Each structure stands twice: as C-alpha cells, then as structure tokens.
Amino acid sequence: MNFETTTCISHEHREILELYAKKFNLSLRDLITLLVQYMAEHEKIIFKGNRRIKYRRRKGHHTWQRMHIVLYPQEYEFVLDVKKVCKMSFALIIAFGIDFVLEEFIKSVLEKENTDNYRLCNYHFEFGEDEGIKYCHIYWGLPTKILTKILKLPQNRLLL
C-alpha cells in the first residue's frame, strides 16, 4: 500500500525539480526521495534536538503551490525519520535540498546514474537498554555488526 502526502513547494523549486526530473528521466517522486536520501546519508542537514519541527517561510499564497506525492511505504517511513531527526517539515527538507545540495547531488548521483531501485530496503531497527535507559538505533543501511549477527559469520570473514 502506497502513502499519499501533500507538501507545499515554491513555483521556482517546482520548475527546477521538473527540469531535472525530465533531464534524467525520473519521476518527481523518485527525484525528491533520492535527494532526501542523499542529504540524510551524507549528513547535509545538521541534527538539532530539543526543538519543534521547523517549517519553511511562506511569502504569500501566490508564491507556492501544493504538490501531492505518492510514496512507497519504505520511502514514507524514511521521510518520517528524516523529519524527526532533522526537526524540519517535508517542505523545508525539499527546499533545503534544492537550495544547498542539489548541484552536488546531481553530480554525485544522477550524472553517474547511481540510482538504486532498492535503496531503502536495508532499513534496520535495534532496541536495547543501557544503564536502565531504553534506546532505539535506526540504521539506514545494514552495518557489519548487524550482517554478522544475521549471517552468523565471524566479523573478519565478512566482505563488503
């Protein structure tokens, strides 16, 4: 089951996304989710705890438009995690990506055709307790220690 979500985007940003989506033969959804994943994996947005979610500034209703996006379940969960970790709305995450990361993302991912169809399938949660404090680790990929547990191999025999 796919998830539908709505976000707001400036007309200028929409045009930029449509231009690159057409140039690299991607849907807007794919372009946006690839950009968000790139920003998260390369730590382009700084984590800020103890604050509310920040929203982008609107400069009047005539400067932005609603955009409906249908996300796969794993993409939707990933976006929720990025929102929670970065304390930013989906609209602000997209705007930040376009304004500050898009050029690097295009050179690193799109121009090299480095688009993985299964990019969010290696998603793992690890729950535990340390000195009476419960924790949850969220892995956006499978680290060696998790693969070692899954495959029951000695850590030095695992080749990645």
VEXROLO-612922 format. One record per residue: x, y, z of N, C-alpha, C, O in turn. Coordinates in steps of 0.05 Angstrom, whole numbers. Layout:
<n_x=X n_y=Y n_z=Z ca_x=X ca_y=Y ca_z=Z c_x=X c_y=Y c_z=Z o_x=X o_y=Y o_z=Z>;
...
REM end
This chain:
<n_x=17 n_y=-23 n_z=0 ca_x=0 ca_y=0 ca_z=0 c_x=18 c_y=25 c_z=0 o_x=35 o_y=28 o_z=17>;
<n_x=14 n_y=43 n_z=-19 ca_x=29 ca_y=67 ca_z=-20 c_x=16 c_y=89 c_z=-3 o_x=-7 o_y=87 o_z=4>;
<n_x=32 n_y=109 n_z=4 ca_x=23 ca_y=131 ca_z=21 c_x=22 c_y=156 c_z=4 o_x=41 o_y=163 o_z=-10>;
<n_x=0 n_y=170 n_z=7 ca_x=-2 ca_y=196 ca_z=-6 c_x=3 c_y=218 c_z=14 o_x=-6 o_y=217 o_z=37>;
<n_x=19 n_y=238 n_z=7 ca_x=24 ca_y=260 ca_z=24 c_x=23 c_y=286 c_z=7 o_x=27 o_y=285 o_z=-17>;
<n_x=18 n_y=307 n_z=20 ca_x=17 ca_y=333 ca_z=7 c_x=38 c_y=351 c_z=20 o_x=40 o_y=352 o_z=44>;
<n_x=51 n_y=366 n_z=4 ca_x=71 ca_y=386 ca_z=14 c_x=67 c_y=411 c_z=-3 o_x=54 o_y=411 o_z=-23>;
<n_x=80 n_y=432 n_z=6 ca_x=79 ca_y=458 ca_z=-8 c_x=107 c_y=463 c_z=-19 o_x=127 o_y=457 o_z=-6>;
<n_x=108 n_y=474 n_z=-43 ca_x=134 ca_y=479 ca_z=-56 c_x=131 c_y=505 c_z=-71 o_x=110 o_y=511 o_z=-82>;
<n_x=153 n_y=520 n_z=-73 ca_x=152 ca_y=545 ca_z=-88 c_x=150 c_y=539 c_z=-118 o_x=158 o_y=517 o_z=-127>;
<n_x=139 n_y=557 n_z=-133 ca_x=137 ca_y=553 ca_z=-162 c_x=165 c_y=550 c_z=-174 o_x=169 o_y=533 o_z=-192>;
<n_x=184 n_y=565 n_z=-164 ca_x=212 ca_y=564 ca_z=-174 c_x=224 c_y=536 c_z=-169 o_x=236 o_y=524 o_z=-187>;
<n_x=220 n_y=526 n_z=-145 ca_x=231 ca_y=499 ca_z=-138 c_x=217 c_y=478 c_z=-154 o_x=230 o_y=458 o_z=-163>;
<n_x=191 n_y=480 n_z=-159 ca_x=177 ca_y=461 ca_z=-175 c_x=188 c_y=460 c_z=-203 o_x=192 o_y=438 o_z=-214>;
<n_x=194 n_y=483 n_z=-215 ca_x=205 ca_y=484 ca_z=-242 c_x=233 c_y=471 c_z=-243 o_x=239 o_y=457 o_z=-261>;
<n_x=249 n_y=476 n_z=-222 ca_x=276 ca_y=464 ca_z=-221 c_x=273 c_y=433 c_z=-219 o_x=287 o_y=419 o_z=-234>;
<n_x=256 n_y=423 n_z=-202 ca_x=252 ca_y=394 ca_z=-199 c_x=242 c_y=382 c_z=-226 o_x=252 o_y=361 o_z=-234>;
<n_x=223 n_y=395 n_z=-238 ca_x=212 ca_y=385 ca_z=-264 c_x=233 c_y=384 c_z=-285 o_x=234 o_y=365 o_z=-301>;
<n_x=250 n_y=404 n_z=-286 ca_x=272 ca_y=406 ca_z=-306 c_x=291 c_y=382 c_z=-302 o_x=297 o_y=368 o_z=-322>;
<n_x=300 n_y=377 n_z=-278 ca_x=319 ca_y=355 ca_z=-273 c_x=305 c_y=327 c_z=-275 o_x=318 o_y=308 o_z=-283>;
<n_x=280 n_y=326 n_z=-267 ca_x=266 ca_y=300 ca_z=-270 c_x=264 c_y=293 c_z=-300 o_x=268 o_y=270 o_z=-307>;
<n_x=258 n_y=312 n_z=-316 ca_x=257 ca_y=307 ca_z=-345 c_x=284 c_y=301 c_z=-357 o_x=287 o_y=282 o_z=-372>;
<n_x=304 n_y=316 n_z=-348 ca_x=331 ca_y=312 ca_z=-359 c_x=342 c_y=284 c_z=-353 o_x=355 o_y=272 o_z=-369>;
<n_x=336 n_y=274 n_z=-329 ca_x=347 ca_y=248 ca_z=-320 c_x=326 c_y=226 c_z=-321 o_x=330 o_y=204 o_z=-311>;
<n_x=303 n_y=232 n_z=-334 ca_x=282 ca_y=212 ca_z=-338 c_x=273 c_y=199 c_z=-312 o_x=272 o_y=175 o_z=-310>;
<n_x=267 n_y=216 n_z=-292 ca_x=257 ca_y=207 ca_z=-266 c_x=230 c_y=220 c_z=-261 o_x=224 o_y=241 o_z=-271>;
<n_x=215 n_y=207 n_z=-244 ca_x=190 ca_y=219 ca_z=-235 c_x=198 c_y=240 c_z=-213 o_x=220 o_y=238 o_z=-202>;
<n_x=180 n_y=259 n_z=-208 ca_x=185 ca_y=278 ca_z=-186 c_x=189 c_y=263 c_z=-160 o_x=206 o_y=271 o_z=-144>;
<n_x=173 n_y=243 n_z=-155 ca_x=175 ca_y=227 ca_z=-131 c_x=203 c_y=215 c_z=-128 o_x=215 o_y=217 o_z=-106>;
<n_x=212 n_y=202 n_z=-149 ca_x=239 ca_y=190 ca_z=-148 c_x=261 c_y=211 c_z=-143 o_x=279 o_y=206 o_z=-127>;
<n_x=259 n_y=233 n_z=-157 ca_x=279 ca_y=254 ca_z=-154 c_x=279 c_y=265 c_z=-125 o_x=300 o_y=268 o_z=-113>;
<n_x=256 n_y=270 n_z=-114 ca_x=254 ca_y=280 ca_z=-87 c_x=264 c_y=260 c_z=-66 o_x=279 o_y=267 o_z=-48>;
<n_x=256 n_y=235 n_z=-69 ca_x=264 ca_y=215 ca_z=-49 c_x=294 c_y=209 c_z=-51 o_x=308 o_y=205 o_z=-31>;
<n_x=305 n_y=209 n_z=-76 ca_x=334 ca_y=206 ca_z=-79 c_x=349 c_y=229 c_z=-66 o_x=370 o_y=225 o_z=-53>;
<n_x=339 n_y=254 n_z=-70 ca_x=352 ca_y=277 ca_z=-58 c_x=351 c_y=276 c_z=-27 o_x=371 o_y=282 o_z=-14>;
<n_x=328 n_y=269 n_z=-16 ca_x=325 ca_y=267 ca_z=13 c_x=344 c_y=245 c_z=24 o_x=357 o_y=249 o_z=44>;
<n_x=345 n_y=223 n_z=10 ca_x=363 ca_y=201 ca_z=19 c_x=392 c_y=210 c_z=18 o_x=407 o_y=205 o_z=37>;
<n_x=399 n_y=224 n_z=-3 ca_x=427 ca_y=234 ca_z=-6 c_x=434 c_y=253 c_z=17 o_x=455 o_y=250 o_z=29>;
<n_x=416 n_y=271 n_z=23 ca_x=421 ca_y=290 ca_z=45 c_x=424 c_y=276 c_z=72 o_x=442 o_y=283 o_z=87>;
<n_x=407 n_y=256 n_z=77 ca_x=409 ca_y=241 ca_z=102 c_x=434 c_y=225 c_z=104 o_x=448 o_y=226 o_z=124>;
<n_x=441 n_y=210 n_z=83 ca_x=464 ca_y=193 ca_z=84 c_x=491 c_y=209 c_z=85 o_x=510 o_y=199 o_z=96>;
<n_x=491 n_y=233 n_z=73 ca_x=515 ca_y=249 ca_z=73 c_x=514 c_y=271 c_z=93 o_x=531 o_y=290 o_z=93>;
<n_x=496 n_y=269 n_z=112 ca_x=493 ca_y=288 ca_z=135 c_x=494 c_y=317 c_z=126 o_x=509 o_y=333 o_z=137>;
<n_x=478 n_y=324 n_z=107 ca_x=477 ca_y=351 ca_z=97 c_x=459 c_y=369 c_z=114 o_x=462 o_y=393 o_z=113>;
<n_x=442 n_y=356 n_z=130 ca_x=425 ca_y=371 ca_z=149 c_x=435 c_y=365 c_z=177 o_x=437 o_y=341 o_z=184>;
<n_x=441 n_y=385 n_z=192 ca_x=451 ca_y=381 ca_z=219 c_x=428 c_y=373 c_z=238 o_x=407 o_y=384 o_z=237>;
<n_x=433 n_y=353 n_z=255 ca_x=414 ca_y=344 ca_z=275 c_x=412 c_y=366 c_z=296 o_x=432 o_y=376 o_z=306>;
<n_x=387 n_y=373 n_z=303 ca_x=382 ca_y=392 ca_z=325 c_x=360 c_y=381 c_z=342 o_x=337 o_y=380 o_z=334>;
<n_x=368 n_y=373 n_z=366 ca_x=348 ca_y=362 ca_z=385 c_x=335 c_y=384 c_z=401 o_x=343 o_y=408 o_z=400>;
<n_x=316 n_y=376 n_z=417 ca_x=302 ca_y=394 ca_z=435 c_x=290 c_y=419 c_z=423 o_x=291 o_y=441 o_z=434>;
<n_x=278 n_y=415 n_z=400 ca_x=263 ca_y=437 ca_z=387 c_x=240 c_y=426 c_z=372 o_x=239 o_y=402 o_z=366>;
<n_x=222 n_y=443 n_z=365 ca_x=199 ca_y=434 ca_z=349 c_x=207 c_y=433 c_z=319 o_x=228 o_y=443 o_z=311>;
<n_x=190 n_y=420 n_z=304 ca_x=195 ca_y=419 ca_z=275 c_x=194 c_y=447 c_z=263 o_x=176 o_y=462 o_z=269>;
<n_x=214 n_y=453 n_z=247 ca_x=215 ca_y=479 ca_z=234 c_x=202 c_y=477 c_z=206 o_x=205 o_y=457 o_z=192>;
<n_x=187 n_y=498 n_z=199 ca_x=173 ca_y=499 ca_z=174 c_x=185 c_y=520 c_z=156 o_x=197 o_y=539 o_z=166>;
<n_x=182 n_y=517 n_z=130 ca_x=194 ca_y=537 ca_z=112 c_x=177 c_y=562 c_z=114 o_x=153 o_y=561 o_z=120>;
<n_x=189 n_y=585 n_z=108 ca_x=175 ca_y=610 ca_z=108 c_x=158 c_y=613 c_z=82 o_x=168 o_y=606 o_z=60>;
<n_x=134 n_y=622 n_z=86 ca_x=117 ca_y=627 ca_z=62 c_x=117 c_y=657 c_z=57 o_x=115 o_y=673 o_z=75>;
<n_x=118 n_y=663 n_z=32 ca_x=119 ca_y=691 ca_z=24 c_x=93 c_y=699 c_z=10 o_x=93 o_y=715 o_z=-8>;
<n_x=71 n_y=687 n_z=19 ca_x=45 ca_y=693 ca_z=7 c_x=36 c_y=669 c_z=-9 o_x=52 o_y=653 o_z=-20>;
<n_x=10 n_y=666 n_z=-12 ca_x=-2 ca_y=642 ca_z=-26 c_x=5 c_y=642 c_z=-56 o_x=5 o_y=620 o_z=-68>;
<n_x=11 n_y=664 n_z=-67 ca_x=17 ca_y=665 ca_z=-96 c_x=45 c_y=654 c_z=-103 o_x=51 o_y=650 o_z=-126>;
<n_x=62 n_y=650 n_z=-83 ca_x=90 ca_y=642 ca_z=-88 c_x=94 c_y=612 c_z=-85 o_x=116 o_y=602 o_z=-91>;
<n_x=74 n_y=597 n_z=-76 ca_x=77 ca_y=568 ca_z=-72 c_x=53 c_y=553 c_z=-82 o_x=32 o_y=565 o_z=-86>;
<n_x=56 n_y=527 n_z=-85 ca_x=33 ca_y=511 ca_z=-93 c_x=35 c_y=484 c_z=-78 o_x=56 o_y=475 o_z=-69>;
<n_x=12 n_y=471 n_z=-76 ca_x=11 ca_y=445 ca_z=-64 c_x=21 c_y=424 c_z=-84 o_x=17 o_y=426 o_z=-108>;
<n_x=35 n_y=404 n_z=-73 ca_x=44 ca_y=382 ca_z=-90 c_x=38 c_y=356 c_z=-76 o_x=45 o_y=352 o_z=-53>;
<n_x=23 n_y=339 n_z=-90 ca_x=16 ca_y=313 ca_z=-80 c_x=37 c_y=293 c_z=-88 o_x=45 o_y=292 o_z=-112>;
<n_x=47 n_y=277 n_z=-70 ca_x=67 ca_y=257 ca_z=-75 c_x=58 c_y=230 c_z=-64 o_x=48 o_y=229 o_z=-42>;
<n_x=61 n_y=210 n_z=-81 ca_x=54 ca_y=182 ca_z=-72 c_x=81 c_y=168 c_z=-67 o_x=97 o_y=166 o_z=-85>;
<n_x=85 n_y=160 n_z=-42 ca_x=109 ca_y=147 ca_z=-34 c_x=105 c_y=118 c_z=-28 o_x=84 o_y=110 o_z=-18>;
<n_x=125 n_y=102 n_z=-33 ca_x=125 ca_y=74 ca_z=-25 c_x=127 c_y=73 c_z=5 o_x=137 o_y=92 o_z=17>;
<n_x=118 n_y=52 n_z=18 ca_x=119 ca_y=51 ca_z=48 c_x=147 c_y=56 c_z=59 o_x=149 o_y=71 o_z=79>;
<n_x=168 n_y=44 n_z=48 ca_x=194 ca_y=48 ca_z=58 c_x=204 c_y=77 c_z=55 o_x=218 o_y=87 o_z=71>;
<n_x=195 n_y=90 n_z=33 ca_x=202 ca_y=118 ca_z=29 c_x=188 c_y=136 c_z=49 o_x=200 o_y=155 o_z=60>;
<n_x=163 n_y=130 n_z=54 ca_x=147 ca_y=145 ca_z=73 c_x=159 c_y=144 c_z=101 o_x=162 o_y=164 o_z=114>;
<n_x=166 n_y=120 n_z=109 ca_x=179 ca_y=116 ca_z=135 c_x=205 c_y=131 c_z=137 o_x=212 o_y=142 o_z=158>;
<n_x=220 n_y=130 n_z=115 ca_x=246 ca_y=144 ca_z=115 c_x=242 c_y=174 c_z=117 o_x=256 o_y=187 o_z=133>;
<n_x=223 n_y=185 n_z=103 ca_x=217 ca_y=213 ca_z=105 c_x=209 c_y=221 c_z=133 o_x=217 o_y=241 o_z=143>;
<n_x=192 n_y=204 n_z=146 ca_x=184 ca_y=210 ca_z=174 c_x=209 c_y=210 c_z=192 o_x=210 o_y=227 o_z=210>;
<n_x=227 n_y=191 n_z=188 ca_x=251 ca_y=191 ca_z=204 c_x=268 c_y=216 c_z=200 o_x=278 o_y=228 o_z=219>;
<n_x=272 n_y=224 n_z=175 ca_x=288 ca_y=248 ca_z=169 c_x=275 c_y=272 c_z=181 o_x=289 o_y=289 o_z=193>;
<n_x=248 n_y=274 n_z=180 ca_x=234 ca_y=297 ca_z=192 c_x=239 c_y=297 c_z=222 o_x=244 o_y=318 o_z=234>;
<n_x=238 n_y=274 n_z=235 ca_x=242 ca_y=272 ca_z=264 c_x=271 c_y=278 c_z=272 o_x=275 o_y=293 o_z=291>;
<n_x=290 n_y=268 n_z=257 ca_x=318 ca_y=272 ca_z=264 c_x=327 c_y=301 c_z=258 o_x=341 o_y=313 o_z=274>;
<n_x=318 n_y=312 n_z=236 ca_x=327 ca_y=338 ca_z=228 c_x=309 c_y=361 c_z=238 o_x=316 o_y=384 o_z=237>;
<n_x=286 n_y=353 n_z=249 ca_x=267 ca_y=373 ca_z=260 c_x=259 c_y=393 c_z=239 o_x=259 o_y=417 o_z=244>;
<n_x=252 n_y=383 n_z=215 ca_x=243 ca_y=400 ca_z=193 c_x=219 c_y=387 c_z=180 o_x=216 o_y=363 o_z=179>;
<n_x=202 n_y=404 n_z=169 ca_x=179 ca_y=394 ca_z=153 c_x=189 c_y=383 c_z=127 o_x=211 o_y=389 o_z=118>;
<n_x=173 n_y=367 n_z=114 ca_x=180 ca_y=355 ca_z=88 c_x=185 c_y=377 c_z=68 o_x=203 o_y=376 o_z=52>;
<n_x=168 n_y=398 n_z=69 ca_x=171 ca_y=421 ca_z=50 c_x=198 c_y=435 c_z=54 o_x=211 o_y=442 o_z=35>;
<n_x=206 n_y=438 n_z=79 ca_x=231 ca_y=452 ca_z=85 c_x=255 c_y=434 c_z=78 o_x=275 o_y=444 o_z=68>;
<n_x=252 n_y=408 n_z=82 ca_x=273 ca_y=389 ca_z=74 c_x=278 c_y=391 c_z=44 o_x=301 o_y=392 o_z=34>;
<n_x=256 n_y=391 n_z=28 ca_x=258 ca_y=393 ca_z=-1 c_x=270 c_y=419 c_z=-9 o_x=289 o_y=420 o_z=-26>;
<n_x=261 n_y=441 n_z=3 ca_x=271 ca_y=468 ca_z=-4 c_x=301 c_y=470 c_z=3 o_x=317 o_y=480 o_z=-13>;
<n_x=309 n_y=460 n_z=26 ca_x=337 ca_y=460 ca_z=34 c_x=354 c_y=444 c_z=14 o_x=375 o_y=453 o_z=6>;
<n_x=344 n_y=421 n_z=6 ca_x=358 ca_y=404 ca_z=-13 c_x=362 c_y=418 c_z=-40 o_x=384 o_y=417 o_z=-51>;
<n_x=342 n_y=431 n_z=-49 ca_x=344 ca_y=446 ca_z=-75 c_x=363 c_y=469 c_z=-72 o_x=379 o_y=474 o_z=-90>;
<n_x=361 n_y=484 n_z=-51 ca_x=377 ca_y=508 ca_z=-47 c_x=407 c_y=502 c_z=-42 o_x=424 o_y=517 o_z=-51>;
<n_x=413 n_y=481 n_z=-27 ca_x=440 ca_y=477 ca_z=-17 c_x=454 c_y=451 c_z=-26 o_x=478 o_y=449 o_z=-24>;
<n_x=439 n_y=432 n_z=-35 ca_x=451 ca_y=405 ca_z=-40 c_x=447 c_y=396 c_z=-69 o_x=461 o_y=377 o_z=-77>;
<n_x=428 n_y=407 n_z=-83 ca_x=420 ca_y=396 ca_z=-109 c_x=443 c_y=393 c_z=-129 o_x=446 o_y=372 o_z=-142>;
<n_x=460 n_y=413 n_z=-131 ca_x=482 ca_y=412 ca_z=-150 c_x=501 c_y=389 c_z=-144 o_x=509 o_y=374 o_z=-162>;
<n_x=509 n_y=386 n_z=-119 ca_x=526 ca_y=364 ca_z=-110 c_x=512 c_y=337 c_z=-115 o_x=525 o_y=318 o_z=-124>;
<n_x=487 n_y=335 n_z=-108 ca_x=471 ca_y=311 ca_z=-112 c_x=470 c_y=303 c_z=-141 o_x=473 o_y=279 o_z=-147>;
<n_x=466 n_y=322 n_z=-159 ca_x=465 ca_y=316 ca_z=-187 c_x=491 c_y=304 c_z=-197 o_x=492 o_y=284 o_z=-212>;
<n_x=513 n_y=317 n_z=-189 ca_x=540 ca_y=307 ca_z=-197 c_x=547 c_y=280 c_z=-185 o_x=559 o_y=263 o_z=-199>;
<n_x=539 n_y=276 n_z=-160 ca_x=547 ca_y=251 ca_z=-146 c_x=529 c_y=227 c_z=-153 o_x=538 o_y=205 o_z=-153>;
<n_x=504 n_y=233 n_z=-158 ca_x=484 ca_y=211 ca_z=-161 c_x=473 c_y=209 c_z=-190 o_x=477 o_y=189 o_z=-203>;
<n_x=461 n_y=230 n_z=-199 ca_x=446 ca_y=229 ca_z=-224 c_x=465 c_y=227 c_z=-248 o_x=460 o_y=211 o_z=-266>;
<n_x=485 n_y=243 n_z=-249 ca_x=503 ca_y=243 ca_z=-272 c_x=519 c_y=216 c_z=-274 o_x=528 o_y=209 o_z=-295>;
<n_x=523 n_y=203 n_z=-251 ca_x=537 ca_y=177 ca_z=-251 c_x=517 c_y=154 c_z=-253 o_x=525 o_y=131 o_z=-251>;
<n_x=491 n_y=160 n_z=-256 ca_x=470 ca_y=140 ca_z=-257 c_x=472 c_y=121 c_z=-234 o_x=469 o_y=97 o_z=-236>;
<n_x=476 n_y=133 n_z=-210 ca_x=479 ca_y=118 ca_z=-186 c_x=452 c_y=116 c_z=-171 o_x=450 o_y=124 o_z=-147>;
<n_x=431 n_y=107 n_z=-185 ca_x=404 ca_y=106 ca_z=-173 c_x=397 c_y=77 c_z=-168 o_x=394 o_y=61 o_z=-186>;
<n_x=395 n_y=70 n_z=-143 ca_x=389 ca_y=42 ca_z=-134 c_x=359 c_y=39 c_z=-130 o_x=347 o_y=54 o_z=-115>;
<n_x=347 n_y=20 n_z=-144 ca_x=318 ca_y=15 ca_z=-142 c_x=311 c_y=5 c_z=-114 o_x=288 o_y=8 o_z=-106>;
<n_x=329 n_y=-7 n_z=-100 ca_x=324 ca_y=-18 ca_z=-74 c_x=339 c_y=-3 c_z=-52 o_x=348 o_y=-15 o_z=-33>;
<n_x=341 n_y=22 n_z=-55 ca_x=358 ca_y=38 ca_z=-37 c_x=350 c_y=39 c_z=-8 o_x=366 o_y=44 o_z=9>;
<n_x=324 n_y=35 n_z=-2 ca_x=315 ca_y=37 ca_z=25 c_x=307 c_y=10 c_z=37 o_x=293 o_y=9 o_z=57>;
<n_x=315 n_y=-12 n_z=25 ca_x=307 ca_y=-38 ca_z=35 c_x=325 c_y=-47 c_z=58 o_x=316 o_y=-64 o_z=73>;
<n_x=348 n_y=-36 n_z=60 ca_x=366 ca_y=-44 ca_z=82 c_x=362 c_y=-25 c_z=106 o_x=379 o_y=-9 o_z=112>;
<n_x=339 n_y=-27 n_z=117 ca_x=330 ca_y=-9 ca_z=139 c_x=327 c_y=-27 c_z=163 o_x=313 o_y=-47 o_z=163>;
<n_x=340 n_y=-19 n_z=185 ca_x=341 ca_y=-37 ca_z=208 c_x=337 c_y=-22 c_z=234 o_x=348 o_y=0 o_z=237>;
<n_x=323 n_y=-33 n_z=253 ca_x=319 ca_y=-22 ca_z=280 c_x=332 c_y=-40 c_z=300 o_x=331 o_y=-65 o_z=297>;
<n_x=345 n_y=-29 n_z=320 ca_x=357 ca_y=-44 ca_z=341 c_x=349 c_y=-32 c_z=368 o_x=354 o_y=-8 o_z=373>;
<n_x=335 n_y=-47 n_z=384 ca_x=325 ca_y=-37 ca_z=410 c_x=342 c_y=-49 c_z=432 o_x=351 o_y=-72 o_z=430>;
<n_x=347 n_y=-33 n_z=453 ca_x=363 ca_y=-43 ca_z=475 c_x=359 c_y=-26 c_z=500 o_x=343 o_y=-7 o_z=500>;
<n_x=375 n_y=-33 n_z=520 ca_x=375 ca_y=-17 ca_z=545 c_x=404 c_y=-15 c_z=555 o_x=418 o_y=-35 o_z=554>;
<n_x=411 n_y=9 n_z=563 ca_x=438 ca_y=14 ca_z=573 c_x=436 c_y=30 c_z=599 o_x=426 o_y=52 o_z=599>;
<n_x=444 n_y=18 n_z=621 ca_x=443 ca_y=30 ca_z=647 c_x=415 c_y=40 c_z=654 o_x=411 o_y=62 o_z=665>;
<n_x=395 n_y=24 n_z=647 ca_x=367 ca_y=30 ca_z=653 c_x=354 c_y=49 c_z=634 o_x=330 o_y=56 o_z=637>;
<n_x=368 n_y=58 n_z=613 ca_x=357 ca_y=76 ca_z=593 c_x=351 c_y=60 c_z=568 o_x=370 o_y=49 o_z=556>;
<n_x=326 n_y=60 n_z=559 ca_x=319 ca_y=46 ca_z=534 c_x=328 c_y=63 c_z=510 o_x=326 o_y=88 o_z=511>;
<n_x=336 n_y=49 n_z=489 ca_x=344 ca_y=64 ca_z=465 c_x=335 c_y=48 c_z=440 o_x=328 o_y=25 o_z=441>;
<n_x=335 n_y=63 n_z=418 ca_x=329 ca_y=51 ca_z=392 c_x=349 c_y=62 c_z=372 o_x=351 o_y=87 o_z=369>;
<n_x=364 n_y=45 n_z=359 ca_x=382 ca_y=53 ca_z=338 c_x=367 c_y=49 c_z=312 o_x=355 o_y=27 o_z=307>;
<n_x=368 n_y=68 n_z=294 ca_x=356 ca_y=66 ca_z=268 c_x=379 c_y=66 c_z=248 o_x=395 o_y=85 o_z=247>;
<n_x=382 n_y=45 n_z=232 ca_x=403 ca_y=42 ca_z=213 c_x=391 c_y=46 c_z=185 o_x=372 o_y=33 o_z=177>;
<n_x=402 n_y=65 n_z=170 ca_x=394 ca_y=69 ca_z=142 c_x=415 c_y=54 c_z=125 o_x=431 o_y=66 o_z=111>;
<n_x=413 n_y=28 n_z=126 ca_x=432 ca_y=10 ca_z=114 c_x=439 c_y=-11 c_z=135 o_x=431 o_y=-8 o_z=158>;
<n_x=453 n_y=-32 n_z=127 ca_x=459 ca_y=-53 ca_z=146 c_x=489 c_y=-52 c_z=153 o_x=506 o_y=-57 o_z=136>;
<n_x=496 n_y=-45 n_z=178 ca_x=524 ca_y=-44 ca_z=186 c_x=535 c_y=-73 c_z=189 o_x=520 o_y=-92 o_z=192>;
<n_x=561 n_y=-74 n_z=189 ca_x=575 ca_y=-100 ca_z=190 c_x=566 c_y=-116 c_z=215 o_x=562 o_y=-140 o_z=213>;
<n_x=563 n_y=-103 n_z=238 ca_x=556 ca_y=-118 ca_z=262 c_x=528 c_y=-131 c_z=260 o_x=523 o_y=-152 o_z=271>;
<n_x=510 n_y=-118 n_z=245 ca_x=483 ca_y=-130 ca_z=241 c_x=485 c_y=-153 c_z=221 o_x=473 o_y=-174 o_z=226>;
<n_x=500 n_y=-149 n_z=199 ca_x=503 ca_y=-170 ca_z=180 c_x=516 c_y=-195 c_z=192 o_x=510 o_y=-217 o_z=186>;
<n_x=536 n_y=-190 n_z=210 ca_x=549 ca_y=-212 ca_z=223 c_x=529 c_y=-228 c_z=240 o_x=530 o_y=-252 o_z=240>;
<n_x=511 n_y=-214 n_z=254 ca_x=491 ca_y=-228 ca_z=270 c_x=472 c_y=-243 c_z=252 o_x=465 o_y=-266 o_z=258>;
<n_x=463 n_y=-231 n_z=230 ca_x=444 ca_y=-244 ca_z=212 c_x=457 c_y=-268 c_z=199 o_x=444 o_y=-290 o_z=199>;
<n_x=481 n_y=-265 n_z=189 ca_x=494 ca_y=-287 ca_z=174 c_x=509 c_y=-306 c_z=192 o_x=518 o_y=-327 o_z=183>;
<n_x=512 n_y=-299 n_z=218 ca_x=526 ca_y=-316 ca_z=237 c_x=555 c_y=-322 c_z=227 o_x=565 o_y=-345 o_z=230>;
<n_x=568 n_y=-302 n_z=216 ca_x=596 ca_y=-304 ca_z=207 c_x=614 c_y=-290 c_z=226 o_x=606 o_y=-270 o_z=239>;
<n_x=639 n_y=-299 n_z=228 ca_x=658 ca_y=-282 ca_z=243 c_x=661 c_y=-256 c_z=229 o_x=661 o_y=-254 o_z=204>;
<n_x=664 n_y=-234 n_z=244 ca_x=665 ca_y=-207 ca_z=233 c_x=688 c_y=-204 c_z=212 o_x=684 o_y=-189 o_z=193>;
<n_x=710 n_y=-217 n_z=216 ca_x=733 ca_y=-214 ca_z=198 c_x=729 c_y=-228 c_z=171 o_x=744 o_y=-224 o_z=153>;
<n_x=709 n_y=-246 n_z=169 ca_x=704 ca_y=-260 ca_z=144 c_x=684 c_y=-246 c_z=127 o_x=680 o_y=-254 o_z=104>;
<n_x=671 n_y=-226 n_z=137 ca_x=650 ca_y=-212 ca_z=122 c_x=663 c_y=-191 c_z=103 o_x=677 o_y=-173 o_z=112>;
<n_x=658 n_y=-195 n_z=77 ca_x=669 ca_y=-176 ca_z=58 c_x=647 c_y=-159 c_z=47 o_x=627 o_y=-169 o_z=38>;
<n_x=651 n_y=-133 n_z=49 ca_x=631 ca_y=-114 ca_z=38 c_x=642 c_y=-98 c_z=15 o_x=628 o_y=-81 o_z=4>;
REM end
